[in-house]
Amino acid sequence: MTDPGNKKGFLDRLMSEADETAHPLLQKIQEYQKMILTVVVAVVIGAASYSGYTFFTERAQQQAQEEMSAILAMQDQEERIQALENFLEDAPGAMQGGALLELTRIYMDTGKYQEAAEAFSRLEKKDDSLQPLALLGRAKAYELMQDYARALEILQEAGDDFPREFENQYHTQKAFVAEQAGDYQQALESYQSLKELAHGADDGFIRYKIDSLRKKTEQQGS
C-alpha cells in the first residue's frame, strides 16, 4: 500500500509522468491547480468579463476568495476535507473542478482511498475534459484498496478512447491490476501495447512479462 506520507501525491506523479506535449487536458489541470493554490479567482472573473458574461457578483467573488483562502490555510487535513465538502455545496461552477481536485489529492495522500474513489467519480461527472485523469485516479484508489477486479473494470470503461498523452500510464496500470485480478489475457494485451509504445527502448522487463503472461494464458486455457 502506498505510504500516505509520500511527499509526491498521485496527481502530481501522474502529471509529471505524462507526455508534456501541449494538450487541453494538461492545460486544464494546471489551470485548476493554479487557481486552487493561489486562489486567483480574479482570473475566472476576468475571463468571464472578457466573454461578456458575469459569473459572480463582486460580493460573491470576495466571499469565495476569502473562503478558499481560509480552507487552504488549514493545517488539519480533516478540517480541510470537511471545509472543502462544505464549499462544494454552494461553490461557483467554475471553481468546483479545482476544489474536487484538491479534495482527491488530500484523500489519496492520507490513504482515504474509498473517499478518493468517490471524489474522482464526482470529478468525472463535473468536467468532461478531466475524465481521463479522474478515471485513472478512481482506478488507482481501488487498486490501493486491493480491489483489483473493480480497478480493472474502471479502466476497461475507457476502451480505446484514452488520450495518447496518458497511454503509458493507462496500460501500465491496467497491466498490473489485470494480472493481480487473474485476467492474464488483459494483462498480456496491455504489456504488448507498452512494448509498442517503448519502440524497443529498454523493454527487457516488458518482454519478460509478455513471455510470462503467455504461459499463464496457455495454462488458463488448458
C-alpha positions as CSV (number, residue, x, y, z in Angstrom):
1,M,0.0,0.0,0.0
2,T,1.2,3.5,-0.8
3,D,2.7,5.4,2.1
4,P,0.2,8.2,2.9
5,G,3.2,10.3,3.8
6,N,4.7,10.2,0.4
7,K,5.7,13.8,-0.4
8,K,4.7,13.5,-4.1
9,G,1.0,12.7,-4.4
10,F,-0.7,10.6,-7.1
11,L,-2.0,13.6,-9.1
12,D,1.5,15.2,-9.1
13,R,3.1,12.0,-10.2
14,L,0.5,11.4,-12.9
15,M,1.0,14.8,-14.4
16,S,4.8,14.7,-14.2
17,E,4.9,11.4,-16.0
18,A,2.5,12.3,-18.7
19,D,3.6,13.3,-22.2
20,E,4.2,17.1,-21.9
21,T,3.1,18.0,-25.5
22,A,0.6,20.7,-25.4
23,H,-2.8,19.2,-24.7
24,P,-6.0,20.8,-23.4
25,L,-6.3,18.2,-20.6
26,L,-3.0,19.0,-19.1
27,Q,-3.6,22.7,-19.5
28,K,-6.9,22.4,-17.7
29,I,-5.4,20.6,-14.8
30,Q,-2.6,23.1,-14.5
31,E,-5.2,26.0,-14.6
32,Y,-7.2,24.3,-11.9
33,Q,-4.2,23.7,-9.7
34,K,-3.0,27.3,-10.1
35,M,-6.5,28.5,-9.2
36,I,-6.6,26.3,-6.1
37,L,-3.0,27.0,-4.9
38,T,-3.1,30.8,-5.4
39,V,-6.8,31.4,-5.2
40,V,-6.7,33.6,-8.3
41,V,-10.5,33.9,-8.6
42,A,-9.8,37.1,-10.5
43,V,-8.6,35.1,-13.4
44,V,-12.0,33.5,-13.7
45,I,-13.7,36.8,-13.3
46,G,-11.5,38.4,-16.0
47,A,-12.3,35.6,-18.4
48,A,-16.0,36.0,-17.7
49,S,-15.9,39.7,-18.3
50,Y,-14.0,39.3,-21.5
51,S,-16.5,36.9,-22.9
52,G,-19.4,39.2,-21.9
53,Y,-20.7,37.1,-19.1
54,T,-20.7,37.7,-15.3
55,F,-20.3,34.6,-13.2
56,F,-20.0,36.2,-9.8
57,T,-21.1,39.4,-8.2
58,E,-18.4,41.4,-6.5
59,R,-19.6,40.2,-3.1
60,A,-19.7,36.6,-4.2
61,Q,-16.3,36.9,-5.6
62,Q,-14.9,38.2,-2.4
63,Q,-16.7,35.6,-0.3
64,A,-15.4,32.7,-2.5
65,Q,-11.9,34.0,-2.4
66,E,-11.9,34.5,1.4
67,E,-13.4,31.1,2.0
68,M,-10.9,29.3,-0.2
69,S,-8.0,31.2,1.3
70,A,-9.2,30.1,4.8
71,I,-9.5,26.5,3.6
72,L,-6.0,26.4,2.2
73,A,-4.6,27.9,5.4
74,M,-6.0,25.0,7.5
75,Q,-3.2,22.7,8.8
76,D,-5.5,19.9,9.9
77,Q,-6.4,17.7,7.0
78,E,-9.7,16.5,8.4
79,E,-10.8,20.1,8.9
80,R,-9.7,20.9,5.3
81,I,-11.6,18.0,3.9
82,Q,-14.8,19.0,5.7
83,A,-14.4,22.6,4.7
84,L,-13.9,21.6,1.0
85,E,-17.0,19.4,1.1
86,N,-19.0,22.3,2.6
87,F,-17.5,24.7,0.0
88,L,-18.6,22.4,-2.9
89,E,-22.2,22.5,-1.8
90,D,-22.5,26.1,-3.0
91,A,-19.3,26.7,-4.9
92,P,-19.4,28.6,-8.2
93,G,-19.4,26.2,-11.1
94,A,-16.0,27.5,-12.3
95,M,-14.4,26.6,-9.0
96,Q,-15.9,23.1,-8.4
97,G,-13.4,21.2,-10.6
98,G,-10.4,22.7,-8.8
99,A,-11.9,22.1,-5.4
100,L,-12.6,18.5,-6.3
101,L,-9.0,18.1,-7.5
102,E,-7.7,19.4,-4.1
103,L,-10.1,17.0,-2.3
104,T,-9.0,14.0,-4.3
105,R,-5.3,14.9,-3.6
106,I,-5.9,15.0,0.1
107,Y,-7.8,11.8,0.2
108,M,-5.1,10.0,-1.8
109,D,-2.3,11.4,0.2
110,T,-3.9,10.5,3.5
111,G,-4.9,6.9,2.5
112,K,-8.6,7.5,2.4
113,Y,-9.0,5.6,-0.8
114,Q,-12.7,4.9,-0.8
115,E,-13.4,8.5,-0.3
116,A,-10.9,9.3,-3.0
117,A,-12.7,7.0,-5.4
118,E,-16.0,8.7,-4.8
119,A,-14.4,12.1,-5.2
120,F,-12.8,11.1,-8.5
121,S,-16.2,9.8,-9.7
122,R,-17.7,13.3,-8.9
123,L,-14.9,14.9,-10.8
124,E,-15.6,12.7,-13.9
125,K,-19.2,13.9,-13.9
126,K,-18.3,17.5,-13.2
127,D,-15.8,18.2,-16.1
128,D,-15.7,16.1,-19.3
129,S,-12.2,17.3,-20.1
130,L,-10.9,15.9,-16.8
131,Q,-12.4,12.4,-17.2
132,P,-9.1,10.7,-18.2
133,L,-7.4,12.0,-15.1
134,A,-10.4,11.2,-12.9
135,L,-10.7,7.7,-14.3
136,L,-7.1,6.8,-13.7
137,G,-7.4,8.2,-10.2
138,R,-10.5,6.2,-9.4
139,A,-8.9,3.0,-10.7
140,K,-5.8,3.8,-8.6
141,A,-7.8,4.2,-5.5
142,Y,-9.4,0.8,-5.9
143,E,-6.0,-0.7,-6.7
144,L,-4.7,0.6,-3.4
145,M,-7.7,-0.9,-1.7
146,Q,-6.6,-4.2,-3.4
147,D,-9.9,-4.4,-5.2
148,Y,-8.1,-5.3,-8.5
149,A,-11.2,-6.5,-10.3
150,R,-13.0,-3.2,-9.7
151,A,-9.9,-1.2,-10.8
152,L,-9.7,-3.3,-14.0
153,E,-13.4,-2.7,-14.6
154,I,-13.0,1.0,-14.3
155,L,-10.0,1.0,-16.7
156,Q,-11.9,-1.1,-19.2
157,E,-14.6,1.6,-19.3
158,A,-12.2,3.8,-21.2
159,G,-11.8,1.3,-24.0
160,D,-9.7,2.6,-26.9
161,D,-10.6,6.3,-26.4
162,F,-7.9,7.1,-23.9
163,P,-5.9,10.2,-24.7
164,R,-2.4,9.5,-26.3
165,E,-0.7,11.5,-23.6
166,F,-1.8,9.1,-20.9
167,E,-1.5,5.8,-22.8
168,N,1.7,4.7,-20.9
169,Q,0.1,5.3,-17.5
170,Y,-3.1,3.7,-18.6
171,H,-1.6,0.5,-19.9
172,T,0.9,0.2,-17.0
173,Q,-1.9,0.5,-14.5
174,K,-4.2,-1.8,-16.5
175,A,-1.4,-4.5,-16.9
176,F,-0.8,-4.6,-13.2
177,V,-4.4,-4.7,-12.0
178,A,-5.4,-7.2,-14.7
179,E,-2.6,-9.6,-13.6
180,Q,-3.5,-9.2,-10.0
181,A,-7.1,-9.9,-10.8
182,G,-6.1,-13.0,-12.6
183,D,-7.1,-11.7,-16.1
184,Y,-3.9,-12.7,-17.8
185,Q,-5.2,-12.0,-21.3
186,Q,-5.9,-8.4,-20.5
187,A,-2.6,-8.0,-18.8
188,L,-0.8,-9.5,-21.8
189,E,-2.6,-7.1,-24.2
190,S,-1.6,-4.1,-22.1
191,Y,2.1,-5.2,-21.9
192,Q,2.0,-5.7,-25.7
193,S,0.7,-2.1,-26.0
194,L,3.5,-0.9,-23.7
195,K,6.1,-2.7,-25.9
196,E,4.8,-0.8,-28.9
197,L,4.9,2.4,-27.0
198,A,8.5,1.7,-25.9
199,H,9.7,1.4,-29.5
200,G,12.3,-1.1,-28.4
201,A,13.9,1.2,-25.8
202,D,14.8,-0.6,-22.6
203,D,11.9,-3.0,-22.9
204,G,13.5,-6.1,-21.3
205,F,11.1,-6.2,-18.4
206,I,8.1,-5.8,-20.7
207,R,9.3,-8.7,-22.9
208,Y,9.8,-10.8,-19.8
209,K,6.2,-10.1,-18.6
210,I,4.8,-10.9,-22.1
211,D,6.6,-14.3,-22.1
212,S,5.4,-15.0,-18.6
213,L,1.8,-14.0,-19.3
214,R,1.7,-16.0,-22.5
215,K,2.5,-19.1,-20.4
216,K,-0.1,-18.2,-17.9
217,T,-2.8,-17.7,-20.5
218,E,-1.9,-21.0,-22.0
219,Q,-2.2,-22.7,-18.6
220,Q,-5.6,-21.0,-18.1
221,G,-6.9,-22.2,-21.4
222,S,-5.8,-25.8,-20.9
